Amino acid sequence: MFLFFSYYGFSQDTLMISKSDLSSLIEKNNLQVKIAQKNIESAKADYIQSKAVFFPNINVSHTGISTTNPLMAFGSKLNQEILTASDFNPALLNDPAKTQNFATKVEIQQPIINVDGFYGRQAAKAKMEAFHLQSERTKEYLELEVSKAYMQLQLAYKAVSVLEKANETGKANLKLVENYFKQGLLQKTDLLNVQVRVNEITNQLQYAKSNVQNASDYLAFILNEDTQGKTYKPTELLDNKIAIEELQVNLSENRKDIQAYSKSSEAYSFMLKSSKMNFLPRLNAFGSYEMYDKTIFGTSASGYLVGAQLSWNVFDGFKSIGKYEKAKAESLKAEAEKEQYKKQSQLELNKTNRQLKDAENKVNLSQLAFEQSQEAYRIRQNRFAQGLEKTTDLLQSETQMIQKELELLQAVFEYNFTKQYLQFLTK
């Protein structure tokens, strides 16, 4: 019941969502995950096709003819096993009557040795495994992206809270200034300055509320949820403090995307070997069982044929040579792309590690600046109430305090996301 009211009870247009809900929703709804899954299924279908290197090809056909062709007429009667001595009459052989023949044929072709097909099957398997690893990495990336979107939503709500509080403070200051103005203690310009400041905060608050909707819409997009006219609201609030952790900053060879590149390179290597083995001969067995009759689907006569064929395509006009050279180039390209990706990943990892340290320093400085601005505003507010401070100084101090609090929240967001991104890069 608590969860029910958490989800529906606050507002008809507000959907409460927790961070723990995100993983299951991504797995279930995200379109990028579904696309990755279909890529796996497509690669799996290619791998299934490669089973043809082991399994036979079976074909069944039924053919009917009506002919006066001398050769076809004589052969049809021979297949039907109905030849008689009179059929050897030269007149009948040269000018036969209309002859009908119906043939039912079962053909089997069985590969025995096709070395290029074996390597092609291994290439299809490596490709399927590469897509599977790529899909897993896509899920990890989307978990990072949806976590970022959730933190952006938290930040947007926190900004609204800060500005709502600032709006209340501004209105209280305006009321105080209005009283002073009525008593003749302040000039009209002081009152106007405060009114302008209150309007500015109101305008900032409206922009902050729009940012809440924007962050909510982006989260809904990632989750592939239809939330037209509705807004997500996080159940957890954004904390203005950070948790410092010592993180592993070495690039792991077990990272899913790096493994996917390795599998892709392996697939191209097998394709190269398959192209090379295409120059070798192939050995295949074949057989057929045939049934003939002068009536449709008849089986009055039958026979079989079995055999084996050793074939060797000695020269095909440089087609096989060109295919081999292309496979060789693609294999070398895949290996180079893998090494380039690993170096880029290490570069990104080093950069992100430095960014995390910078973000930590930014949070500490922002925290100090916010505390100092709070104290400065408190002092100026007390002095203003005693008539010892100018209105412009009070407004400037208030503006600075709000700005430093928003900067602190932004710094905390940047640190938390950078830490999660660093964990993603070392996963």
C-alpha positions in Angstrom: 0.0 0.0 0.0 2.9 2.3 0.8 4.4 1.8 -2.6 1.0 2.3 -4.3 0.5 5.6 -2.6 4.1 6.6 -3.2 3.5 6.1 -6.9 0.1 7.5 -7.3 -0.8 9.3 -4.1 1.2 12.5 -4.4 -0.2 13.9 -7.6 -2.1 12.6 -10.5 0.6 14.1 -12.8 3.7 13.1 -10.8 5.2 9.6 -11.0 7.5 8.7 -8.1 10.5 6.7 -9.2 13.5 5.2 -7.2 17.0 4.5 -8.5 16.5 0.8 -7.8 13.7 0.7 -10.4 15.9 1.9 -13.3 17.8 -1.3 -14.1 14.7 -3.5 -14.5 12.9 -0.8 -16.6 16.0 -0.4 -18.9 16.1 -4.2 -19.4 12.5 -4.3 -20.2 11.8 -1.2 -22.2 14.8 0.5 -23.6 14.9 0.5 -27.4 18.7 0.4 -27.7 18.7 -2.8 -25.6 16.1 -4.3 -27.9 18.1 -3.3 -31.0 21.2 -4.9 -29.5 19.2 -8.1 -28.8 18.1 -8.2 -32.4 21.7 -7.9 -33.5 22.5 -11.0 -31.4 19.6 -12.9 -32.9 20.7 -11.9 -36.4 24.3 -13.1 -35.7 22.9 -16.3 -34.1 20.9 -17.0 -37.3 24.2 -16.7 -39.3 25.8 -19.2 -37.0 22.8 -21.6 -37.5 23.3 -21.3 -41.3 26.9 -22.4 -40.9 25.6 -25.8 -39.8 25.2 -26.5 -43.5 28.9 -27.6 -43.5 27.9 -30.7 -41.5 24.3 -31.4 -42.3 22.9 -32.8 -45.7 20.9 -30.9 -48.2 17.7 -32.8 -48.9 15.4 -32.0 -51.8 12.1 -33.7 -52.9 10.5 -33.1 -56.3 7.7 -34.4 -58.4 7.8 -33.8 -62.1 5.3 -34.6 -64.8 5.9 -34.5 -68.6 4.0 -35.3 -71.8 6.3 -35.7 -74.9 6.7 -37.0 -78.4 10.4 -36.4 -78.4 12.0 -39.7 -79.5 14.8 -39.7 -76.9 12.5 -38.5 -74.0 9.8 -40.9 -74.9 12.1 -43.9 -75.0 13.9 -42.8 -71.8 10.5 -42.4 -70.0 9.4 -45.9 -70.9 12.8 -47.2 -69.8 12.5 -45.5 -66.5 9.0 -46.8 -66.1 10.3 -50.3 -66.8 7.6 -50.9 -69.5 9.7 -51.3 -72.6 8.8 -54.2 -74.9 10.4 -55.7 -78.1 7.9 -53.7 -80.2 9.2 -50.5 -78.8 12.5 -51.1 -80.7 10.7 -50.8 -84.0 12.6 -48.0 -85.9 9.3 -46.4 -86.9 8.1 -46.1 -83.3 11.6 -45.1 -82.2 11.7 -42.3 -84.7 8.1 -41.2 -84.4 6.8 -42.2 -81.0 3.3 -41.7 -79.8 2.6 -39.2 -77.0 4.2 -40.5 -73.8 3.5 -39.4 -70.2 5.9 -39.7 -67.4 5.7 -38.7 -63.7 8.8 -38.8 -61.6 9.2 -38.5 -57.8 12.8 -37.8 -56.8 14.5 -37.5 -53.4 18.0 -36.0 -53.6 20.6 -35.8 -50.9 23.9 -33.9 -50.9 26.2 -34.5 -48.0 29.3 -32.4 -47.4 32.3 -34.4 -46.2 35.3 -32.2 -46.4 34.9 -28.4 -46.8 37.7 -26.8 -44.9 36.7 -23.3 -45.8 33.2 -23.9 -44.4 34.7 -25.1 -41.1 36.5 -21.8 -40.7 33.5 -19.8 -41.9 31.5 -21.5 -39.1 34.1 -20.5 -36.5 33.9 -16.9 -37.8 30.1 -16.9 -37.5 30.4 -18.1 -33.9 33.0 -15.4 -33.0 30.7 -12.8 -34.6 27.8 -14.0 -32.5 29.9 -13.8 -29.3 31.1 -10.3 -30.2 27.5 -9.1 -30.6 26.6 -10.7 -27.3 29.5 -8.9 -25.5 28.5 -5.7 -27.3 25.0 -6.0 -26.0 26.2 -6.5 -22.5 28.3 -3.4 -22.7 25.4 -1.5 -24.1 23.3 -2.4 -21.1 26.2 -1.2 -18.8 26.4 2.1 -20.7 22.6 2.6 -20.5 22.7 1.9 -16.7 25.3 4.7 -16.5 23.2 7.0 -18.8 20.0 6.4 -16.9 21.8 7.0 -13.6 23.1 10.3 -15.0 19.5 11.2 -16.1 18.2 10.3 -12.6 20.9 12.5 -10.9 20.0 15.4 -13.3 16.4 15.0 -12.3 17.5 15.1 -8.6 19.6 18.2 -9.4 16.7 19.9 -11.1 14.4 19.3 -8.2 17.1 20.5 -5.8 17.5 23.7 -7.8 13.8 24.3 -7.6 13.9 23.8 -3.9 16.8 26.3 -3.5 15.1 28.9 -5.7 11.7 28.5 -3.9 13.5 29.1 -0.6 15.2 32.1 -2.2 11.9 33.3 -3.5 10.4 33.2 0.0 13.5 35.0 1.4 13.2 37.6 -1.3 9.5 38.2 -0.6 10.3 38.6 3.1 13.0 41.1 2.3 10.6 42.9 0.0 8.0 43.2 2.7 10.7 44.5 5.1 11.8 47.1 2.5 8.3 48.1 1.8 7.8 48.8 5.6 11.0 50.9 5.7 9.9 52.8 2.6 6.5 53.6 4.1 8.4 54.9 7.2 10.6 57.0 5.0 13.7 55.1 5.9 14.5 54.0 2.3 14.3 55.6 -1.1 12.1 54.5 -4.0 15.2 53.1 -5.8 15.8 50.7 -3.0 12.3 49.4 -3.2 12.5 49.0 -7.0 15.9 47.1 -6.7 14.3 44.6 -4.3 11.3 44.2 -6.6 13.5 43.6 -9.6 15.5 41.0 -7.6 12.2 39.2 -6.6 11.1 39.2 -10.2 14.5 37.7 -11.2 14.2 34.9 -8.7 10.7 34.2 -9.9 12.0 34.0 -13.5 14.8 31.7 -12.4 12.3 29.5 -10.6 10.2 29.1 -13.7 13.3 28.1 -15.7 14.2 25.6 -13.0 10.7 24.1 -13.1 11.1 23.8 -16.9 14.4 22.0 -16.3 12.6 19.5 -14.1 10.3 18.7 -17.0 13.2 18.4 -19.4 15.1 16.1 -17.1 11.9 14.0 -16.6 11.3 13.8 -20.4 14.8 12.6 -21.0 14.6 10.0 -18.3 11.3 8.8 -19.9 13.0 8.7 -23.3 15.7 6.4 -22.0 13.2 4.2 -20.2 10.9 4.3 -23.3 8.0 5.3 -21.2 5.1 7.3 -22.4 4.7 10.1 -19.7 2.9 12.7 -21.8 1.6 15.3 -19.4 3.3 13.6 -16.4 6.5 14.2 -14.6 8.9 11.9 -12.8 10.0 12.7 -9.3 12.9 10.9 -7.6 12.2 9.3 -4.2 15.8 10.0 -3.1 17.0 13.6 -2.7 20.3 14.9 -4.0 22.8 15.1 -1.2 25.1 18.2 -1.1 28.0 16.0 0.1 30.2 13.4 -1.6 31.6 10.1 -0.6 35.3 9.8 -1.4 36.4 6.3 -2.7 39.7 4.9 -3.9 38.9 3.5 -7.3 40.9 1.1 -9.5 42.1 3.1 -12.5 43.7 0.3 -14.6 42.2 -0.6 -18.0 40.8 -4.2 -17.7 41.1 -6.6 -20.7 37.9 -8.2 -19.4 35.9 -5.1 -20.2 32.9 -6.2 -22.4 33.6 -3.8 -25.2 37.3 -4.7 -25.4 36.4 -8.4 -25.4 33.9 -7.6 -28.2 36.7 -6.0 -30.3 38.8 -9.1 -29.7 36.0 -11.4 -30.8 35.4 -9.3 -33.9 39.1 -9.4 -34.8 39.0 -13.2 -34.2 36.1 -13.5 -36.6 38.0 -11.6 -39.3 41.0 -13.9 -38.7 38.8 -17.0 -39.3 37.3 -15.4 -42.4 40.9 -15.0 -43.7 41.6 -18.6 -43.0 38.3 -19.6 -44.8 39.4 -17.6 -47.8 42.8 -19.3 -47.8 41.2 -22.8 -47.6 39.0 -21.9 -50.5 41.9 -22.9 -52.7 41.7 -26.5 -51.5 39.5 -29.2 -53.1 36.2 -30.2 -51.6 34.8 -33.7 -51.1 31.0 -34.2 -51.1 28.7 -37.2 -51.3 25.4 -37.3 -53.2 22.6 -39.7 -53.7 19.1 -39.9 -55.1 16.1 -42.2 -55.1 13.7 -41.9 -58.0 10.2 -43.4 -58.7 8.5 -43.3 -62.1 5.0 -44.0 -63.4 2.7 -42.9 -66.3 0.1 -41.8 -63.7 0.5 -38.9 -61.3 2.2 -39.8 -58.0 2.6 -43.4 -59.2 5.5 -45.5 -58.0 5.5 -48.6 -60.2 9.2 -48.3 -61.1 12.1 -47.0 -59.0 15.9 -46.7 -58.8 18.7 -45.1 -56.8 22.0 -43.4 -57.4 24.9 -42.8 -55.0 28.3 -41.3 -55.4 31.0 -38.9 -54.3 32.6 -35.9 -55.9 36.0 -34.5 -55.4 36.1 -31.0 -56.9 38.8 -28.4 -57.2 38.3 -25.0 -58.5 41.7 -24.4 -60.0 41.2 -21.0 -61.5 38.1 -18.7 -61.3 39.5 -15.5 -62.9 41.1 -14.2 -59.7 37.8 -14.2 -57.8 39.2 -16.3 -55.0 42.5 -14.5 -55.0 40.7 -11.1 -54.7 38.5 -12.5 -51.9 41.5 -13.7 -50.0 43.3 -10.3 -50.3 40.1 -8.5 -49.1 39.8 -10.8 -46.1 43.5 -10.2 -45.3 43.1 -6.5 -45.4 39.9 -6.6 -43.2 41.6 -8.9 -40.7 44.6 -6.5 -40.4 42.2 -3.5 -40.2 40.2 -5.2 -37.4 43.4 -5.8 -35.4 44.4 -2.2 -35.8 41.0 -1.0 -34.8 41.2 -3.1 -31.6 44.6 -1.7 -30.7 43.4 1.9 -31.4 40.3 1.4 -29.3 42.3 0.1 -26.4 44.6 3.1 -26.5 41.7 5.5 -26.7 40.1 3.7 -23.8 43.3 4.1 -21.7 43.4 7.8 -22.7 39.8 8.3 -21.6 40.5 6.5 -18.4 43.5 8.7 -17.5 41.5 11.8 -18.4 38.5 10.8 -16.3 40.7 9.9 -13.3 42.2 13.5 -13.4 38.7 14.9 -13.8 37.5 13.1 -10.7 40.3 14.7 -8.6 39.4 18.1 -10.1 35.7 17.5 -9.3 36.6 16.6 -5.7 38.6 19.8 -5.3 35.7 21.8 -6.9 33.3 20.3 -4.4 35.5 21.2 -1.4 36.0 24.8 -2.7 32.3 25.2 -3.5 31.3 24.0 -0.1 33.7 26.5 1.5 32.4 29.3 -0.7 28.8 28.5 0.1 29.4 28.5 3.8 31.2 31.8 3.6 28.4 33.3 1.5 25.9 32.1 4.0 27.7 33.8 6.8 28.2 37.0 4.8 24.5 37.1 4.0 23.6 36.5 7.6 25.8 39.4 8.7 24.5 41.8 6.1 20.9 40.9 6.8 21.4 41.7 10.5 23.2 44.9 9.7 20.5 45.8 7.1 17.8 45.3 9.7 19.7 47.8 11.9 20.0 50.2 9.1 23.8 49.7 8.7 23.9 48.2 5.2 22.7 49.3 1.8 19.9 47.5 0.0 22.2 46.8 -3.0 24.8 45.2 -0.7 22.1 42.9 0.8 20.8 42.0 -2.6 24.3 41.3 -3.9 25.0 39.1 -0.9 21.8 37.2 -1.3 22.5 36.7 -5.0 25.9 35.4 -4.2 24.6 32.9 -1.6 22.0 31.4 -4.0 24.6 31.2 -6.8 27.2 29.5 -4.5 24.6 26.9 -3.3 23.6 26.1 -6.9 27.3 25.8 -7.8 27.8 23.4 -4.9 24.9 21.2 -6.1 26.3 21.2 -9.7 29.8 20.3 -8.3 28.4 17.4 -6.3 26.5 16.2 -9.4 29.7 16.4 -11.5 31.7 14.5 -9.0 29.1 11.7 -8.5 28.7 11.3 -12.3 32.5 11.4 -12.9 33.0 8.7 -10.3 30.3 6.5 -11.9 31.8 7.1 -15.3 35.3 6.1 -14.0 33.7 2.9 -12.5 32.1 2.2 -15.9 35.5 2.6 -17.7 37.1 0.1 -15.3 34.2 -2.3 -15.2 
